Structure formats: C-alpha cells, structure tokens
Amino acid sequence: MSSFFLKPWILFYLLPFVGGLLYSMGFPMKDLPHFMGYSFLGIFFLFISLSLPYSREASQKLYERKLYQKLLTGLVFCAGHCLSGYYWIPYTLNEFGSVPFPINTLLGLLFSLIIMPQLLVFILLIHMWSKLNFKSSKLAGNIYSRNVLLALLFTLLDRFIPQQFPAHIGHTWLSLAPNLGLAPLFGVPLFSFMSYWFILSFTSLWRTKKIDFLAIGAFLCFVILNFIFPLQWNPENDSSPTRLRLVQANVGNFMKLQSESGDQRSIQEIYKSYLNLSTRGAQAPIDLVIWPETAYPQLLNSAILRMNPSFVPSLVQQTTSLSVAPLFFGGYDKSKEEDGNYYETEYNAAFLINKEGTFNDVYHKQLLIPFGEGLPFGPLNPYLAKVIKNISYFARGNRFTQFKLENKKTFIAAICYEILFSSYIRDFLNEQRDTDFLINLTNDSWYGRTSEPFQHQFLTHWRAVEFNIPIVRMTNTGISSLLYPDGSESRRLKLFTESVLDIDLHTPERSPTLWQSYGFLSFFIIAILCFLFALIFETKIYRPSLKRS
C-alpha cells in the first residue's frame, strides 16, 4: 500500500471527497458525459477510507478510529456527492425560496447530512461490528463471505433506510440498456449488490493483498447473463396503438406562482398557452391529451365535479371539445374545508376529463416530499404547520386509481418523485394488475438548466425496465418523452421549449415481472445463495487448496 495514500488527511478526507465527486458522475450530468465506472471508482475510494473489518494487515492500527471520525469520513463523501450531483439544490433555494448566495450554497451543503443516510448507518454498523469482534467469526471469516456480507448489508440499507432522492449505484447500469436482462427479475438491488461486491473485491485486495476470485467471477457471469438475455420490447404485437399528445407549455416559475396566487393576467396567459398547444391540428385523431403536474393553477373540487359536470372548468371543456379527446392533467383538488393554517386542505392531484367534458376520475399523490409538501414528524405536523409557513402541506392520497380510455387501454399515474420509489410503483401495479402504461406527471422547472431533469428522467426509466411497462413522462419545462421497457426512449421535448409531441404508444399485452410479483424477496434469495456459496467456497475449495500447497 503506498505510504502517500496512507497519510490520514488523504486517506480519510481527500479520497472520500473525490469519491463523492466521482460517484455523481455515474449519473447524467448536464454538461459532462456520465459513465458508471466513475461511480464504481468513487465507491472504491469510499470503501478504502472506511474502517471495514479486514484483519491481519500491517495498516490495521491506522483504521482504529473513533466513531465520530468515521462518520466524518462518510460526511466528506456526501459533501463531494452533494457538490457535484446535487448542485441544483442551491439554485432551487434561490429560485423558489429567494435565498441569496452564498447562504443558498451553505444550505445546499447541509443537504450532505441527509443525502445518503444509509451510508451513515452502514458506518455505524461497521463500527459496532469491530467492537463486537465479529470480524473473526467463522460466519464471515474470510474475504469471500465477508465481501458478500458487506455488499448485502449496504444493499439492504439502500432499500430500507428512507431517502428523499434515491440514487443508488445499481441505477448507473441503465447506460448499458438493453443489456439489462436480469432487471425485470431482480430489480435495481441486484445491480447494486453485484456492484458493491465487485468493488469490495478490490477493497480487500488493497487492504489484505488477497484476491477475491469469487466476487470477480460472479461479476463477470452477471455481466454476461445480462448481455445474453437483453431486455425485450415488442411494440409490433399491439395493432391498436394509443395516440398521445404531450403538451409542454414551458410555463415560467414566476408566472406559475402568480397564477396560483390569483393573478388573472398570468392565469389567462397559461390558459391560452395550453389551449393553443392542445388543440392545434393533428395528423391523426388524438386518444389522450396530457398536461404536466399542477398545470391547472386554480383549486378544483373532484367531489363536486363528479356530481355536476357543469363545474368542469371552461378551459378544460374547450380543450376536450376542440381536440375531440379526453384530457389528463395535474392540478389541485380540495380535500376538506379550509382552516386558518391551510393544513392538508388540498391534494396534489391528477384529473381525467372525458372528451365530452365530463369528469372521469382523479388520483391523489400519496408520497409527499418532506419539507416541500409536508413534514416528516407525524402527529406534531399540525402544530408545526402553525409556525412553519413555507410548505404546501398537501393531504395524502389513499387510493390507487386506474384510468380507462375509450379504446379500453388503462393507465395509472405517479406524480413527481413518486416514480423514484420502486416499492410504491410495485404496490400500485399489484393493486391494478391489468394496467397498460404509466404516466408520470412532474414539474422540474424549479431546478433550472441543471442536471436534475436529466437525473430525474434517468432514474424514472428504471421503473419501465423493472416492471416491463412503458412510461409517459410529462413535464412543464422538459424533459418530456416516452420511456420504453427495453431502456430506449422516444423523441424528446427538450428543456425549456414550448412544444407538443404527438406519438403512438404501443402497449402489447404484459404480465407481471418477477420483480413485480416478489419484489425485494427475489433479490434477497439470490444474495443469500451467493453468501452460502461463498461459505462453501471457503470451506470446501479455498482452505483445502491452502493445506495442499
């Protein structure tokens, strides 16, 4: 091991910081090419800086550090990750909250404390491992079983520790699509697990001078299997496609805020834009017109719309009448009588209006963004809402709505970051199993010309791959497109352009994937089998070969 890299300030602070910078570069960047290898290298730098339980090495004393020092190393990695991957947070604080520079940058850096909570828990558990002297246990007595166990632990934490913007190393594999044949079977967790296992083989080599042949061999087999059995998508099996019109109105943030506060000039400008784009001439009849999240700025009441069609807004009625097509759009739905705090009086919602201008159904967002759409403090929230005013405090939906079109095609909706949570989409699809496609309504305008819209779309595409279902991504300012289950994509509506996309969506008959049916269990069984095989490899192959030599 090079003495240069063993200098504490380099090993424990500089390397993890650089690792955090590199980790983000495995995901789409606005002005830089992204490559999954960058994330692998970033995690490697992180792992060699942590006190992972590898014994019998010359540098063991160097890694004997206090818990707060280990956590600081993790936070330094998170800071690098935050600066390169989440640099759009300070922009959003300035745009949405009018927080000036440099305060917005400092507040953005504070996000490092929560950006990867699973990493901090991992460090805590590893610290407990070393204190309990578990590193000498026969359960994980060699690098083979130990590396599997560490990879499984990190993957479990990725899955079960709550995160606001889950971007795991397994997601970076999307760059290899369609060569991701195991994704519909075992989801992102298997790709994360194999990545961690492979990286840990180099970590243990760095620390112990021993080669983990099992990890390297398993990784190569994993890659080969994904290439031998690529993702499949056969649109030609659907002879009656659904003609969609995606309307990207490119409404500016200032105008959007003004319209929601009741400014009539802004409201009329938005109405005019959506009406003109939605009803312009089409080459073929449209089956569904789609607007993005919160496109309609004024509060609606679905309970009244359901009983009396005359309350459907005139803009919506004009749109459906002139386009001769139903309209699916994002807006606000009343949940209860307003009170002085406006606490949970509205839903972030998606409405379907029939082409006759009558109400069809509504979906209410269920996964609310902490500190943006609600607070994560449970029973304390109503009291905190009286003090903390700069939050929407949406009510939480409780129904998995399925929408049906006249051509008998069915779809479900996810609003904004709901699409990032695989377990939620899995529950939704298992509730509505005969769904043909999914619409993700979102509004990324708050993030400006940054990497966030590209990252958001990149992570969204994994749901199409895992569940073998096409996703319609409809945004206010871009990127809007169709995301296909084989990892491919339709033509895009680019960032900050006012445009429409008329496109035929083919939806061949689909059945639940293994990942949809069994979820995390399907991956966990594979991981346990890998661990058992590692134990067998150690006891039956590796140790006997050492004795013979």
LINTAMO-V255062 format. One record per backbone hydrogen bond with DSSP energy under -0.5 kcal/mol. NH is the residue of the N-H (numbers start at 1). CO is the residue of the C=O. Records with the same first field share a line. If there is no record, write none. Layout:
NH = CO, CO
This chain:
6 = 2
7 = 4
10 = 7
11 = 7
12 = 8
13 = 9
14 = 9
15 = 10
17 = 13
18 = 14
19 = 15
20 = 16
21 = 17
22 = 18
23 = 19
24 = 20
25 = 21, 22
26 = 23
27 = 24
29 = 32
35 = 25
38 = 35
39 = 35
40 = 36
41 = 37
42 = 38
43 = 39
44 = 40
45 = 41
46 = 42
47 = 43
48 = 44
49 = 45, 46
50 = 46, 47
52 = 50
54 = 52
55 = 53
60 = 57
62 = 59
63 = 59, 60
64 = 61
65 = 63
70 = 66
71 = 67
72 = 68
73 = 69
74 = 70
75 = 71
76 = 72
77 = 73
78 = 74
79 = 75
80 = 76
81 = 77
82 = 78
83 = 79
84 = 80
85 = 81
86 = 81, 82
89 = 86
91 = 87
92 = 88
93 = 89
94 = 90
95 = 91
96 = 92
97 = 92, 93
98 = 94
99 = 93
100 = 98
104 = 100
106 = 102
107 = 103
108 = 104
109 = 105
110 = 106
111 = 107, 108
112 = 109
113 = 110
114 = 111
115 = 111
116 = 112
117 = 114
119 = 116
120 = 116
121 = 117
122 = 118
123 = 119
124 = 120
125 = 121
126 = 122
127 = 123
128 = 124
129 = 125
130 = 126
131 = 127
132 = 128
133 = 130
134 = 129
136 = 133
137 = 134
140 = 137
141 = 138
146 = 142
147 = 143
148 = 144
149 = 145
150 = 146
151 = 147
152 = 148
153 = 149
154 = 150
155 = 151
156 = 152
157 = 153
158 = 154
159 = 155
160 = 156
161 = 157
162 = 160
167 = 165
171 = 168
172 = 168, 169
173 = 170
174 = 171
175 = 172
176 = 173
177 = 174
179 = 176
180 = 178
181 = 226
183 = 180
185 = 182
186 = 182
187 = 183
190 = 186, 187
191 = 187, 188
192 = 188
193 = 189
194 = 190
195 = 191
196 = 192
197 = 193
198 = 194
199 = 195
200 = 196
201 = 197
202 = 198, 199
203 = 199
204 = 200
205 = 201
206 = 202
207 = 203
208 = 204
209 = 205
210 = 204
213 = 211
216 = 212
217 = 213
218 = 214
219 = 215
220 = 216
221 = 217
222 = 218
223 = 219
224 = 220
225 = 221
226 = 222
227 = 223
228 = 224
229 = 225
230 = 227
231 = 178
235 = 233
237 = 234
238 = 235
239 = 237
242 = 505
243 = 241
244 = 242, 503
245 = 288
246 = 501
247 = 245, 290
248 = 246, 499
249 = 247
250 = 476
256 = 252
257 = 253
258 = 254
259 = 255
260 = 256
261 = 257
262 = 259
263 = 258
267 = 263
268 = 264
269 = 265
270 = 266
271 = 267
272 = 268
273 = 269
274 = 270
275 = 271
276 = 272
277 = 273
278 = 274
279 = 275
280 = 276
287 = 243
288 = 243
289 = 326
290 = 245
291 = 328
293 = 442
295 = 292
296 = 330
297 = 295
300 = 332
304 = 301
305 = 301
306 = 302
307 = 303
308 = 304
311 = 308
312 = 309
317 = 313
318 = 314
319 = 315
320 = 316
321 = 317
322 = 318
323 = 319
324 = 320
325 = 320
326 = 287
327 = 353
328 = 289
329 = 327, 351
330 = 292
331 = 349
332 = 298
333 = 347
334 = 300
335 = 345
336 = 345
342 = 339
344 = 342, 393
345 = 342
347 = 333
349 = 331, 347
350 = 363
351 = 329
352 = 361
353 = 327, 351
354 = 358
357 = 354
360 = 352
361 = 352
363 = 350
365 = 348
368 = 366
371 = 374
372 = 369
373 = 369
374 = 369
380 = 377
381 = 378
383 = 380
384 = 380
385 = 381
386 = 383
387 = 384
388 = 384
389 = 387
391 = 389
392 = 372
394 = 373
395 = 346
397 = 365
401 = 399
403 = 411
405 = 409
408 = 405
411 = 403
412 = 437
414 = 439
416 = 414, 441
418 = 415
419 = 416
420 = 417
421 = 418
422 = 420
424 = 421
425 = 421
426 = 422
427 = 423
428 = 424
429 = 425
430 = 426
431 = 427
432 = 428
435 = 432
436 = 410
437 = 410
438 = 470
439 = 412
440 = 438, 472
441 = 414, 439
442 = 474
447 = 444
448 = 445
450 = 448
455 = 451
456 = 452
457 = 453
458 = 454
459 = 455
460 = 456
461 = 457
462 = 459
463 = 460
464 = 460
465 = 461
466 = 462
467 = 463
468 = 464
469 = 464
470 = 436
471 = 483
472 = 438
473 = 471, 481
474 = 440, 472
475 = 473
476 = 442
480 = 493
481 = 473
483 = 471
484 = 482, 488
487 = 484
490 = 482
493 = 480
494 = 492
496 = 477
497 = 494
499 = 248, 497
501 = 246
503 = 244, 501
505 = 242, 503
506 = 504
515 = 184
517 = 513
518 = 514
519 = 514, 515
521 = 518
522 = 519
523 = 519
524 = 520
525 = 521
526 = 522
527 = 523
528 = 524
529 = 525
530 = 526
531 = 527
532 = 528
533 = 529
534 = 530
535 = 531
536 = 532
537 = 533
538 = 534
539 = 535
540 = 536
541 = 536, 537
542 = 537
543 = 538
545 = 541
546 = 542
547 = 543
548 = 544
549 = 545
